Amino acid sequence: MTTITMPVTATVTTMSETLPDPFIYGWRQVIRFGPAGERLYVRVPLTLEDILHPQEDDVRMHSYEHEQICTYLNNVFQAQLAHDPTAKVLLDVRVAWDRPNVDPHTPDIAVVFGLKRQQNWATFYEAKEGTMRPKKAHAQRWWWKSPHLPPVM
């Protein structure tokens, strides 16, 4: 009887080899403290829940086509609403709704009417601005199955 022995080498498997990209949705930078009390800035992967209810300064991943469609829609809506000084197109701005038990969202496009002032919002607070009522505003997550942009009308 013959015995064949083969050398066994230890292999180290990294997380990136076993799991898909943990930052596929994006990341949030958080401050942690090291053993000596030093500040450490750590990127924490976003979850699908984080995408639905983001925090300010979350970094979310978008595709090139997604950016092209949102830019197109932003330009069209702004052109159509240029005559209305009380209207504002919000592109990828966090909206804190004035609704109980509804956490903030970040729609790709939100159109707001009835504004008393224009501002550079990172978060648009519906209650504070007193504007976004169901009959006056539209916020929609745009999902396009077509590989082509909609035609300009």
C-alpha positions in Angstrom: 0.0 0.0 0.0 1.3 3.4 -1.0 0.5 6.6 1.0 0.7 9.9 -0.7 1.0 12.9 1.5 0.6 16.4 0.2 1.8 19.5 2.0 -0.9 21.6 3.4 -0.5 25.4 3.2 -2.6 27.7 5.3 -4.5 30.2 3.3 -5.8 33.5 4.7 -9.1 34.6 3.2 -9.9 38.2 3.5 -13.3 39.6 3.9 -13.3 41.0 0.4 -12.9 37.5 -1.0 -15.8 36.0 0.9 -18.4 38.8 0.9 -19.6 41.2 -1.8 -18.6 44.8 -1.5 -19.8 45.9 1.9 -20.0 49.5 0.6 -22.2 48.7 -2.4 -24.9 51.1 -1.1 -22.4 53.7 0.2 -21.1 54.6 3.6 -21.5 56.9 6.6 -18.5 58.3 8.4 -18.6 58.0 12.1 -16.3 59.0 14.9 -14.9 56.2 17.1 -12.3 56.5 19.8 -9.2 54.4 19.9 -7.6 52.8 23.0 -5.6 56.0 23.8 -8.7 58.2 23.4 -7.7 59.3 19.9 -10.4 60.2 17.4 -10.8 57.6 14.6 -12.9 58.4 11.5 -14.5 55.1 10.4 -16.6 54.4 7.3 -19.6 52.3 8.1 -21.3 50.5 5.2 -24.9 51.7 4.5 -27.8 49.2 4.7 -30.9 49.3 2.5 -32.7 50.8 5.5 -30.1 53.6 5.5 -30.8 54.2 1.8 -34.5 54.6 2.6 -34.0 56.8 5.6 -30.5 58.5 5.2 -28.7 60.9 7.5 -27.2 64.1 6.3 -23.7 63.5 4.8 -24.3 59.8 4.0 -22.5 58.9 0.8 -24.7 56.9 -1.5 -23.7 55.1 -4.6 -25.5 55.9 -7.9 -24.9 54.6 -11.4 -24.0 56.9 -14.3 -27.4 56.3 -15.9 -29.1 57.1 -12.6 -27.2 60.5 -12.4 -28.0 61.3 -16.1 -31.8 60.7 -15.6 -31.9 62.7 -12.4 -30.0 65.6 -14.0 -32.3 65.5 -17.0 -35.4 65.6 -14.8 -34.0 68.3 -12.6 -33.3 70.5 -15.7 -36.8 69.9 -17.2 -38.6 70.6 -13.9 -36.6 73.7 -13.2 -37.3 75.0 -16.8 -41.0 74.3 -16.4 -41.2 76.0 -13.0 -38.9 79.0 -13.7 -41.9 81.3 -13.7 -43.0 80.4 -10.2 -40.8 82.0 -7.5 -42.5 79.9 -4.8 -41.5 76.6 -6.4 -38.3 74.7 -5.9 -36.9 71.5 -7.3 -35.0 69.5 -4.7 -32.5 67.1 -6.2 -31.3 64.4 -3.8 -32.2 66.5 -0.7 -33.3 64.8 2.6 -36.9 65.5 3.4 -38.2 65.4 7.0 -41.9 64.9 6.6 -44.5 66.5 8.8 -46.1 63.1 9.5 -46.1 61.1 12.7 -44.1 57.9 12.5 -42.6 58.7 9.1 -38.8 58.9 9.1 -37.0 61.3 6.6 -36.4 60.1 3.0 -34.2 61.4 0.3 -36.2 61.3 -2.9 -34.2 61.7 -6.1 -36.5 64.6 -7.1 -39.0 66.5 -5.0 -40.9 69.5 -6.3 -42.1 71.9 -3.6 -44.6 74.7 -4.1 -45.6 77.6 -1.9 -42.2 78.4 -0.5 -41.9 81.8 1.3 -38.0 81.7 0.9 -35.4 79.9 -1.1 -32.5 78.2 0.8 -29.7 75.7 0.3 -31.3 72.9 2.3 -29.4 69.8 3.3 -32.6 68.6 5.0 -35.9 70.1 4.0 -38.1 70.2 7.1 -41.7 70.1 5.9 -43.2 71.4 9.2 -40.8 74.3 9.4 -41.4 75.4 5.8 -45.1 74.7 6.0 -45.3 73.7 2.3 -45.4 70.1 1.2 -49.0 69.1 1.2 -50.2 66.1 -0.9 -52.0 68.2 -3.5 -49.2 70.7 -3.9 -46.0 68.5 -4.1 -44.6 65.5 -5.7 -41.8 63.4 -4.5 -41.0 60.3 -6.4 -38.2 57.7 -6.6 -37.5 57.3 -10.3 -36.9 53.8 -11.6 -36.4 53.5 -15.4 -36.2 50.2 -17.2 -35.4 51.8 -20.5 -31.7 52.3 -21.2 -32.5 55.6 -22.9 -33.4 58.9 -21.5 -37.0 60.1 -22.0 -37.4 62.5 -25.0 -37.4 66.2 -24.5 -40.8 67.7 -25.0 
